[in-house]
Amino acid sequence: MKLPKGLGGGMGGGGGLMANVQNAMARAQNLEQELETETLTVDKGPVKATFDGTGRIKSLKIDKSVVDPEDIEALEDLVVGAMRDGFEKAVELRADRVGEITKGLPPIPGLGL
C-alpha cells in the first residue's frame, strides 16, 4: 500500500517538520540567555526602572521630588507600578519569543513551550 505524500519513510514533509521541531528546541534552550540580554525600560515619571527580558530589575531611579516623608505611600505606589509594568513587559516579551519559536509547528506534547 502506498502512503500519502510526506508520510512515507523518506524526508518528505515529515523530515521538514522534524527539522523545524529540532530548531525550535535548540532556540528554546537559548531563550533564557536571549532574554537576559534584552533591556526593558519603564518610565513612571519620577520613577524609572530598567529590567532585563526575564523580568529581573537592573536599575531603579527615583527623582527626589517625590520623596516626601509625609506621603511615603505615593512613592511606594510608583515603585510598585514600575515593578509590575516591568514584569508584565518581560512576560509579553517571553510570550512573543515563544510564539516566534513555535510558529508553524503543531502542538507537541512535552515540548514545554
C-alpha positions in Angstrom: 0.0 0.0 0.0 1.3 3.4 -0.9 1.3 6.1 1.8 0.2 9.6 1.1 3.0 12.0 0.1 5.0 13.2 3.0 4.0 10.3 5.3 6.5 7.8 3.9 9.8 6.8 5.3 11.7 9.4 3.3 12.4 13.0 4.3 9.2 14.4 2.7 7.0 16.7 4.8 7.8 14.8 8.0 11.5 15.4 7.7 10.9 19.2 7.4 8.7 19.1 10.4 11.3 17.2 12.4 14.0 19.7 11.4 11.6 22.6 12.5 11.0 20.9 15.8 14.7 20.4 16.4 15.4 24.1 15.5 12.6 25.2 17.9 14.0 23.1 20.7 17.5 24.4 20.2 16.2 28.0 20.2 14.1 27.3 23.3 17.2 26.1 25.1 18.8 29.5 24.4 15.7 31.6 25.1 16.7 32.4 28.7 20.1 33.7 27.6 18.5 35.7 24.8 16.0 37.3 27.3 18.8 38.2 29.7 20.4 40.4 27.0 17.2 42.4 26.4 16.6 45.7 28.1 13.1 46.9 29.1 12.5 50.4 30.4 9.6 51.5 32.5 9.0 55.3 32.9 6.5 56.3 35.6 7.6 59.9 35.5 9.7 60.4 38.6 10.3 56.7 38.9 12.2 54.9 36.2 13.2 51.3 36.2 15.2 49.0 33.9 14.7 45.3 33.6 16.2 42.5 31.6 13.9 40.4 29.4 13.5 37.8 32.2 11.9 40.4 34.5 14.9 40.9 36.7 15.3 44.5 37.8 18.6 46.1 36.8 18.2 49.6 38.0 15.8 51.9 39.7 15.9 55.7 39.6 13.7 57.9 41.9 13.5 61.6 41.4 14.0 63.3 44.8 10.9 65.5 44.1 8.7 62.5 45.0 10.5 61.7 48.3 8.1 63.1 50.8 8.3 61.7 54.3 4.7 62.8 54.8 3.5 60.8 51.8 5.6 57.7 51.5 2.6 55.7 50.2 2.6 57.7 46.9 6.3 56.8 46.3 5.5 53.1 47.2 2.7 53.1 44.7 5.0 54.5 41.9 7.7 51.9 42.7 5.1 49.0 42.8 3.7 50.3 39.5 7.1 50.3 37.9 7.9 46.8 39.1 4.5 45.5 37.9 4.9 47.1 34.4 8.5 45.8 34.1 7.4 42.3 34.9 4.4 42.5 32.5 6.7 43.7 29.7 9.0 40.7 30.4 6.1 38.3 30.3 4.9 39.8 27.0 8.4 39.6 25.5 8.8 36.0 26.5 5.4 35.1 25.0 6.4 36.8 21.8 9.7 35.0 21.6 8.0 31.6 22.3 5.4 32.4 19.6 8.3 33.1 17.1 9.9 29.8 18.1 6.8 27.7 17.8 5.3 29.5 14.7 4.2 26.9 12.2 4.6 23.9 14.5 1.7 21.7 15.6 1.2 21.4 19.3 3.8 19.0 20.6 3.2 17.4 24.0 6.1 17.7 26.3 7.9 20.4 24.3 7.3 22.8 27.2 6.8 25.9 25.0 
